[in-house]
Structures are given as structure tokens and as C-alpha cells.
Amino acid sequence: MTPTTCTVCELHAESTFTVEGMDCREEVAMLERRFKNLVGVEDFSADVIARRLHVKYDAAKLTASAIADAVADTGMRAWLEHEEPIEVPETQARQRRALVWAAGVALALGFAADWAHHPVPAALAFAVSLGTGGSGLTRKALTAMRVGALDINVLMIVAAAGAVVIGQYAEAATVVFLFAIAQMLETQTLERARRAIRALMELTPTEALVRDAAGERKVDVNAVEPGAVIVIRPGDKIPLDGEVVVGQSAVNQAPITGESLPIDKAPGDTVFAGTINGRGALDVRVTRARRDTTLAKIIHLVERAQAQRAPSQTIVERFARVYTPAVIALAVALAIVPPLVLHAAWQTWIYRALVLLVVSCPCALVISTPVSIVAALAGAARKGVLIKGGVHLERTSRIRCIAFDKTGTLTRGTPQVVDVVALDGVAAPAVVGLAAAVEQRSTHPIAHAIVSHANAAGLISAPADDVHALSGLGAEGRVGGADVVLGNHRLFEERGLCSPALHGRLDAMSAAGRTAVLVARDGRPVGIIAVARGSRSRCSPATPAAPRRRSRRSSASARCGRS
């Protein structure tokens, strides 16, 4: 990802921090309150998914270390991203989970003892459950009060304390345990989302094979500058965006573009980081540093988008900010107004105020929305679907029509022969037999489709002789003493094999989204094999496809004499 920059222009600076402990919007709200009184802060944005905090500030009034100290006041820990220390051991997360489960075990023992009419053991078990399950909750509540915030954590602690005061130990332990479980689940779903995004970074190798005057050597991709020439061996992942300077190969661009078929690359063509090279070797001149590659920009956009809150989540958070102090104020009023005004019994109304605190805890409402959204985003990311945050996730509920423009989205990603057009009196099986003979030893996906179709139709023939692969164009060979050429429209244009009979056929296939493989024998076009991706849907193949508008681009590209 893009490394942190701390740039100073006159007196203005920007820094990006990694923040340990920022797992929900409550922590962001505490940061907002703390930064509100921090002199020199001009603007900041928090990314909960990536645990990043980007701050714009006046360098004459504030330093990065002072910002880190302000974050520490909220109970979290921050450091400049490019100075990131060794990650916190996973044992801390395991310890937090162990405390929650220990609280659950103690709670179960407490209910068992209470059911067996053993009040003292039951009270001890409930106290243990409160202590283990409420440790993190207490810390967050105290931190919130220190920065002047009355959030859900404060209300939970007050409610639990109220339940203890009125002798409802089971209720106090139960409320705290359920809230701790909800927070643990929220943290786990966030971590899954983070792992899904980190998996995108693993699409690119960490080293590149650089070629210069000193020879070839492996270099960390972060150290490779634009202009350097890197060597991409057959089967390698391409580490950086660049332009091919030497070599020809087919590159699998599915990780970036979603295109299932390899794209032929030759000198002058662009390649992307994260794509997979085919059987040819390439020399590539780097055009972008790692932080500026297409893949890095995609990941950055995903991280920023996933930090956006959905409308329902914003409404719930606003509700929680108003609801918590309102409930506490109402409970205080309920405890003191009737005794002072109506001379009622203090004990009765204090008891009722504490009951109000216990029953008014909105933990289910406040937690349900962010957990649901994060879980949905993480679940989609694990299945390869990147949704740009909760805002866009909620918009899907209003979708009535979807238009797909990516091959492979509704298809299996493996090409299949869907039609054979015979020309010049040659039978369709003969066209397939000629093409299969030339393509039998090829590894190209379209060649596999043609050979598989021929085998399924019982058109097995001996491999062609003197087969030559024409990189980016097709192939040629000798079948039964005849010269056979098959390939794309560009090859037939170069060989002067185009004819008026081909024009209409190519236009129709292009409009239908099919790839045309043209076949010629002894200098005469004899057929066209239409190849398309296999459908994922279970609809009947006989179902007529909806008519589609033919674009000018697809029509023009199919005509002879056009580039």
C-alpha cells in the first residue's frame, strides 16, 4: 500500500498513523472529542477497517508525537505508519477471547448454583463473570468519561452497577456477558474484513528480477523505481505496472480486470501488477512504483470506501449519542424528583431508577447495525466481491435491474465452442477437424475449447505437421497435405484472406459477444468457429437471449479493413 507521507508545505503537515485498538465507531467518536480541543489539528479521517488515522495539522503548533499522545489519552496506541513496530502478538486477542468465555462459564455456573438454591456460590460466580467479562468494558467506559463522552460503554457499566445495587446479580452478569460477546464478534468480523483486504496485497510478489548493466538480480519491489527493466519469466506474477519492451506472451489479467481469457502482450503493450504471465518471457519497463500501481490504487479505494458508514448506521450512532445521556438524566431525575417533590420513599425511587437503567440498555440496537454491515462486507470480500462500504451495501436493497459488463461474471470463465459456420461448400465437421488438428498441441484456452469440441463430436484426427504458433494472431500447419491457417481477424487481414462473405458473419458474432476463430485451407476461408464462455446460469440453453444493442466499437472491429 501507499506508504505514509509526512509532508510539510510552509506550516501545514499530513501524517498517517496506525492505531491499535480502533475497532469501532465508538473509538472514532472518542478521537473526535479529543481532537476537538487539540490545538493545531486542521482535519482528520479515520479508517476503522485499516486501523489508519490520517491527520492534517499545523506543524508550528503540533507534532506527530503530540498526536500520538492525544490518541493514547483515549486508551489506544498510535504510531506513524512508516515507523510501524512489530505487530502486537496474537496472544492478546486470544486472552481477550479467553476472558469472555471465562465470563460465560462463570455465568453458567452462577445460574446452576442459583437453580440449586445455593445463593453464596451463585453470587461468587456472578461476581467472577462480571469481573472477567466487564474488564474491557470498564476500561472503555472510563476512557470515554475521561474525554467527556457518555457512550454505550458508560451506560452499560452504570446499568450493571445499578443491577448489582438492587441485588440483581444475575441480570448484571448477563447484560455484561452479552455485550462482551457482541463486541468480540464485531472485532472478529472486522479482522476478517482486514484479512480479505490484505489478501489483495498478496496478489503481487515481494521481489522483482531487475536487469541492468550489472546483470540480473532480485530487488525488493518497494525499491524498484519507474524506468527500471524487470524480467518476467514464464508463469511468474508481474510485480509492477509497466510496458513490454521485449518478448511476447499471453497474460492472465483476471485478478485486475476480471477477464478470464489471457490477453496477448507484445512490445508496447501495458501490463499490470498482480497479473500472471503465460508461457513467454517478457522484459518490462516499470512505469509506476508499487504505491502507485493499479492494484495499489484499487486496494486504497476499497479501504477508504469500506470506512464509509451506511445511512442506517449513522442514524443508530446519532441515536446512541443522544439516548445514553438522556437515559442517565432520566434515571437521575426519577431517583431524586419524587422524593424531593412528593416526599416519596428514597429507597423505592432509587430502586426504580436503577431498574430503568438496566432495562433501557440499547446494546442490541446499537451493536446490531455495525456488526451486520461489517459481517456482510467481510463475507462478500471472502467470496471475491468488494463492496465499497456500507453506503453501497444498503443501496443494493433498492436495485431492480443489474447490467453486467464483465466476461466471467455470469460465465464459467472457460471458453466453449457455441457455433460453427461453414463457408465455400465445406462441411462444418470438416472445419472443426482442420482446426482441431492444428490446435492439438496448443495450451491456449481457445485451442482447448476447439479440441474438446472435436473430441466430443468424435472428430479426432492426427495432429497437424509443421505447426507454427503465430503469437497474438493464431496458428498454422499442414493437415493432409493442405496448408491450414486459423486465427483472428487481424491475421486474416494481414494474409489477405478477408472476403465479403465474412463481413456479415463477423458482425453478427461480435454483436453476440462471441470470439471468432477463422479457418482457411490452401488460401481460401472455409469456416468460422464461434467461441464463448460457458454460462453459470441453469437456464435452458434454448431460452432465447434478449436482443442487445450492437456497439459501434464491436461492429467496427469486426469489419475487414478496420483496425
N, C-alpha and C positions, 0 to 999 in steps of 0.2 A: 504494500500500500504506500501511499504518498507519505514520505517521512515528515515529521513535524518541522515546521519552519518557525523561526522567531525573527521576524524581520522588523527593523526599526527604520521608519521613514520620518525624519525630524524627531518628534517625541512620541510617535504612535507605534505600538508593537502588537504583534499577534503571537500567541503561543497555544500549542495543543498539548493537553495533559491526558495521561491515562489515570483513571480514577478507580481505585479499588473500593468496592462496597456500594457502588452506584448501580442498584438493581431494579429500581422502580421510580415512578414519578414523584414519590414522596421525598426521596433524596434530592431530586432536582428542585423541588419546591423549597427545601431547606437551603440549597445553594442560592436560589433566587433571593431568599430573605437575607442570607449572609452577605451576598454581593451588593445588595441594595445600599448598605451602609459602608461599603469598601470604596474609599476614595481612589479614583483613577480608573475604575472599570468603566469602559465605554459600551461594551456589548459582550454577550457570551451565548453560546449554544451548547446544549448537552445531548449526547448520543448515548442512550441507555444501552442499546444493543452492543455497540462497540466499546462502551465504557470510556468514551472520549469527552473531553471538555475543551472547547475552543474559546479562547478569551481574547478580546481586543481591549487594550488598555493604554493609558498614558505612561510611557516609560519613565517620565520625570517624577511621577508620583507613586508608582507601583512597580514591583519587581516580580519575577516569576516565583521566587521563593516565598514572597508575601502572599501570593495567590495560593500556593500550596499550603501555607499555614492557615489561610482562611478556610480552605477545604477541610483541613484537619479539625477545625472547630466544629464541623458538622458530623464528626465521627467517622469520616472517610479519609483515605490517604491518596495523595496525588503526586505525580512526578512528570516531568517533561517526557514526552513520548520517545524522543530520540535518546533519552538517557534511561530508558526503562530498565529496571533491575531484573534480577532473576524472579521468575513468576512465583507467586505465593504457592506453597505446596498444596497439593490436593487434600492433604490430611486435614486442613482447616475446614474444608467443605464437608468432609466425612464426619468431623467432630460435631459440626452443626446438625447434620442429619442424625447423628447418634443421640444428641440431646433431645431432639424432637421425638425420636422413637422411645427413648427412655421416659419421656413425659407421658407418652401413650401407654407404656407398660404400667407405670405408676398409677395412672388414671384408672386403668382396668382393675388393678389390684385394689384401689380405693373403692370402686363400685362393688367388687366382690366382698370386701370386708364389710361394707355398709349393708349389703344384702344379708350377710350372716350376722348382722346386729353386733358388730364389733366397732364401736364408734372411735375409739382411740387409734387403732391401726388404720382405720379409714381416713381419719383426719391427717395422720402422718403421711399416708400415701398421697393424698390430695396435695399436701404441702410440698412433697417432693416433685409432684407433677407440675405444680405452679413454679417451683424454683428452676427446674430444668427447661420447661417449655417457655417460661417467660423471661429468661435471661436476656436473649437478644431483643425481645420486645421492650423490656425495661430500658436497655441501653439506648434504643432508638427514641423512646419517649423522652428520656432525659435530655438527649441531644436536641430534639425538636423544641423542648421548652427553653433550652439554653439560647436558641436562636430566635425565640419568640414565636414559635409556631405551635398551634394546637391541632395536631393531625390525628389520624385514626389510631396511631400508636398510643397517644396520650389518652384518648377516650377508652381504649382497651384496658390500659393499666388502671384508670380510675374506676371503670366498671368492675374489673376483677377485684380491686381493693374494696369496693363497695360490697361486692358479694361476700368477701371474707368478713367484713364488719358485721353484716347481718347474719352471719353464720351459715351462708350457703357455699360451703367449701367445694362441693361437687360442681356447682354451676360455675364457680370461678375457674377451677382447673379445666373444665370442659371448654369454656369460651377461649381460654388462653391456648389450649392444645389445638383446637380447630383453627385458630388464627395462625399459629405457628406452622401447621400443616399447609395452609393456603400459601403462606409466604415461601415455604420450602418448594412447593410445586411451581410457584411463579419463578423462583430462582432457577430451577431446573429447566423450565421451558425456555427461559432466556438463554441459558447456557447451550441448549440445543440449537437455538437460532444462531448463536455465535459460532458454534462448530460448523453449521451449514455454510455460513459465510466464509469461515476460514478454509473450508474445503475448496472454495473457488480459487484461493491463492495457490493451492497445491496443483492447480492445472499447469502451472509453469515450473520448469526446473529451476534449481537454485544456482546452477552454474552454466556458463556458456563456453563453447570452444572457439576462442578468438584466434584469428590468423593475422599475423603482421610480419614485419621484417625479421623478427626473431624466430619465426616459425609458428607452430600451433601450441596453445596452452589453455588450460581451463581457468576461467576467471569467474569470480562471483558476479552474478547478473547485476547487482547494485552498483558494481564498479565499472560496468561497460557503458561507455559514452556513445552518443549518436555519432555516426561516421565510421565506427569500427566495423570490421568484416568478421562475421561469425560463420562457422561451418555447421551445417545441419546434415547429419548423417541419416541414411535410410532408417525409418522407424522412430526417429527422435522427436520429442516435443520441441516446438520452437519457443525459445526463451524470451524473445523480444520482438516488437514490431520492426519490420524492415522491408527492404526492397531486394528482390532477387537480382544478383549480378552475374552469377554463373550457374548453369545447371538447369535441368527440367525435372519436374516431379509432380505427382498428384498429392494435394494436401487436404487432409480431413479438417474442415473448418466447423464441424458440428458444435464443438464446445463454445464457439463465439457466435456463429450465425444461425445454428440450428440446421444448416444444410446437411443432409445425410450423405450425399454423394461427394467423393473427393473432387476438388477443383484443381484443374491443371495449372501449374505455375511455370513461367518461363522468365528469362531476364526482362526486368522492367515491371514485373507484377509485384503486388504488395502481399506480404504475409503477416499474420497476427500472432502475438504471444499466446500460448496455450493451445494452438492448433497442432496437428500431428502430421509429420512428413510421411510420404509414401516410400516408394522403392528407389527413388532417385536421390542423389546427393545435391545439396544446394549451398552456394555461397551467398550470404545475405548481408547487405549493408544496413546496419542498425539506423533507424530513423527516429526512435523515441527511447528515452531512458525508461527504466522499469516503472517508475512512479507515474509516467505519462502514457503507458501503453493503453490500448483499447480495453483490455481486460481490467486493468487497474481502475480505469475510469468507470467501468460498469460496476465494479465492486464498491467504489466510493459512492456512486449514485444509489446503489441498493442500501448501503449503510445509512446514508442520510435520509432516504425515503422511509426506511423502516423506523426511524426515530420519530416520524410524524405521528401525532396522535389522531385517532379516529374521532369523529364528532361525538359519538356516544361516550367515549372515554373522557373527552373534555367536559361533557355535561356532568358525568359522575364525579369527576375530580372537583369541579366547582361546587357541586352539591356537598361533597365531603368537607370542603374547606369552610362552608357556612354551617353545615349540620353539626359538626363536632363542637365548636364553641357555643352554638345555640342550645344543644342538649345539656352541656355543662352549666350554662347560665340558667336554664330552666330548672335543672336539678337543685342548684343553689337556692333559687327563688322558692321552689317547693319545700325546701328544708327550713327556711327561715321566715317566710312571709306568714303562713298560717299561725305559727306560734306567736309571732310578734303582733299580728293584726287581730287574730281571732282568739288568741290566748289558748291555742290548742296544745296538746302534749308534744314536747320537743322530740321525744323518742319515737313517737308514731310517725311524725312527718319526716324525720331524718331517715327512718327505715324506708318510707315511701320514696324519698328522693334517691336512695341507693338502689331500690328496685327499678326506678326509672332509668338509671344509668345502665343497669345490667340488661334490661330488655330493649334499650334503644341502640345497642351497639350495631352499626350497619356494616359489619365486616363482610358479610356475604355480598351485599350490593357493591361495596367499594372495590372488593378484590375481584369479583367475577368478571368485570369488563376487561381490565388489562390482562388478566390471565388468559381469557378466551382469545383475545386478539393475538397475543404473543404465541400461544399454542398453535393457532391457525397459521401464522406466518412461518413458524418453525416447521410445522408439519408439511406445508407446501414446499418450503426450501429443501427438505429432505427428499422430496419427490421430484426435485429439479425445477420447480416453479417458483420464481422470485417475484413476490408481490411487493409493490412499492409502498409498504406501510399500511397502517390500519385504515387510513382515509380511503385508499383504493380498495381495500378488502370490503369495506362497508358498501361501496358503490356497486359491487357485484350483485347485491340484492335487488338492484333496480335494472339489471341487464335483461333485455328482452330478445336481443339478437347479437350474435357473435360472428365476426368476419375473420377468417384465418388466412394469413398470407405467407405462412412459413411451411415449406415442404418438411415433412416429418412430424408435423403437429397432429395431423389426423391420419398419418400413414405409418406403416411399419418401419420405414427407412430402408427397406430392401427393394431394389427395382425388380419389376416383373414385366414380361412381355404381355402386352394387352391387345395388340393388333398387328397383323401382317398385311401389307398392301403389295400385291404382285403387279409388276409392270412388264410391258413388252411381251406378253404371252407366256411368261414364266410362271409356273405354279407356286403358290405360297409355300408349300413344304420344301420345294427346291431352294427358295430364298433363305429359309431358316437353315437348311442343311449347309449351304455355302457359308453363311455367317458363322455357324457353329464350328465348322471345320477350321476356320481361321482363328477363332477365339478360344479354342480348347485349352491352350496353354497360357492364356492371359489371366492375370489376377484382378483385373478391373471389375468392379461390381456389375457394370452393364454386360460385360462379357460373361460373367457367371449367370446372369439372367437369361441370356440367349442360349447358352449351353444347357442350362436346366430346362428351358422350354423345349429344346430339341430332344433331350433325353426323355422328357415326359411324353412327347409325341411319338417316340420311337424312331426318331430321325438320326440315330447315332451313326456317325461317319468317322473315317480315319482323319487324323489331324492333317492340316494343310502343310505343304512343303514351302521352304524358303519364306517363312513368316517374318515380317518386319513390323515392329511397333512404330507407329508414327505419333510421337509424343504430342498430346493435346489435340490430335486430329482423328486417329483411328488405327487401322492396321491393314496389311496387305499380304497376300501369299498366293500359292498355286494349288488349286483344287482340281484334280482330274485333268491336268494339263492346261487348265484355264487360269488366267490371271484374275484374281478376285480382290476387290478393294471395298472396304466398308469403313464408314466413319461419319463425321458430322457434316453439316452443310458447308462449312469453311473448306474442308478437304475437297469436296466435290466441286466447289467454286474454283479452287486452285488447279484442279485437274481438268477443268473444262467439261465436267460431266453433267452440269445442270441442263435441264430440259423443261419446256413449258408444262409437261405432264406433272412435274414435281412441284410446281409452284402452289397449286391449289391444295395438294396433299399436305405440304409443309405448313401452310397457313392454318389448315383445319387442326392439325396435330398441335401446333403451337398454341392455338386458342383453347384447346382442351387440356393444356398443361402437360403434354407428353413430350418425351425426348425422342427425337427421330434419329434412327441409325440407317443410313442409306447404304445400299448394296449395289455394286456394279460388277459385271463379268465381261472380261475382254473389252473394256472401254465402253460398255453400254449399261445404263441404270436398269436393274432388273427388279428392284423392290425396296420397300421401306419397312423397317421393323419399329413399331412404336413401343416405347418402354415407359412405365410409370411406377410410382411407389405403391406397394400393396396397402389397401385400406385397413385401418384399425377397426372400423365400424362393423357391426354384424348385420347391416342391411343387406338385402338380397342384391347380388350383382346385376340383376335385371332391372333394378329400380332406375328409371331414367334420371340422369343428372340434371340439375337445374341449369337453364341456359345462362351462360356467363358472357359478360361483355368482353370483346376482344380488344386488348390494348393496342395502341399504335406501335408500341415498342415491340411486343411479341410478334405482331403481324409483319413489321418491317424486317425483323431479324430472320424471318423465315424465307424472305424473297431472295432469289438469286440476284447478284449484282449489288447487294447492300451489305454493309459491314455489320 
